[in-house]
Each structure stands twice: as C-alpha cells, then as structure tokens.
Amino acid sequence: QVQLVESGGGLVQAGGSLRLSCEASGTIFSFNVMGWYRQAPGKQREFLARISSPGSTNVADSVKGRFTISRDNAKNTVFLQMNSLKPEDTAVYYCSLVQGGMNNYWGQGTQVTVSS
C-alpha cells in the first residue's frame, strides 16, 4: 500500500510564496513519478507538475516560471515551491504518485488560499 501526506498549505497574500511537501510511505518502487495537481471550486483537477525518480520534470505552462518541482528520493518526498502567488492559485493542492504501470495514488489534499 502507498500513502501520501501533503503539508505546507495555508493562507498567503498575493505575491507571497509557499513550499508544499508530500511524503510517500509504504511500498514505493524505485522507479516512480510524483506530481502535483490542484482543484479549485467548480473546476476540474488541473495538472501542475511531475517529476520522475531519475529526475525528469514536466511543468504546466500555466505555472511555469513560478512553480518548481523537486524531490528527495531517499525520503520519497516531493516538493512544490510556489512563488509570486496569485489569487487564482487558490485551490486544494493534491500530491500524486504513479508506479507499476497504471497504479496511481493520491494524497488527501492541502488548501492553499491566496488573498488579494
């Protein structure tokens, strides 16, 4: 089994920064992909960024240049550094892990609220 626990969300003012963390536990394969998504009220879940265990990254155009994804393989932890936050970044942010083909796991989500 795999469990994902996000942390680091909260309330910030526009222009501020947050660093989200997500630690995976359980049976983690050496090759996997971890990523971040977000979902605002009334909207579909939106892909933000992903990073493989070897280190290849993919970042959505909507947040490229502001958000940076990284990981610590020894701790099975993925990070999302979010800078220059805007009110439209307000959403629940979810961590994901994919391994073993189509096995996809999700965290519980962490709320990020950006005030103007």
Rosetta blueprint (number, residue, H / E / L):
1 Q L
2 V E
3 Q E
4 L E
5 V E
6 E E
7 S E
8 G L
9 G L
10 G E
11 L E
12 V E
13 Q E
14 A L
15 G L
16 G L
17 S L
18 L E
19 R E
20 L E
21 S E
22 C E
23 E E
24 A E
25 S E
26 G E
27 T L
28 I L
29 F L
30 S L
31 F L
32 N L
33 V E
34 M E
35 G E
36 W E
37 Y E
38 R E
39 Q E
40 A L
41 P L
42 G L
43 K L
44 Q L
45 R L
46 E E
47 F E
48 L E
49 A E
50 R E
51 I E
52 S E
53 S L
54 P L
55 G L
56 S L
57 T E
58 N E
59 V E
60 A L
61 D L
62 S L
63 V L
64 K E
65 G L
66 R L
67 F E
68 T E
69 I E
70 S E
71 R E
72 D E
73 N H
74 A H
75 K H
76 N L
77 T E
78 V E
79 F E
80 L E
81 Q E
82 M E
83 N L
84 S L
85 L L
86 K L
87 P H
88 E H
89 D H
90 T L
91 A E
92 V E
93 Y E
94 Y E
95 C E
96 S E
97 L E
98 V E
99 Q E
100 G L
101 G L
102 M L
103 N E
104 N E
105 Y E
106 W E
107 G L
108 Q L
109 G L
110 T E
111 Q E
112 V E
113 T E
114 V E
115 S E
116 S L
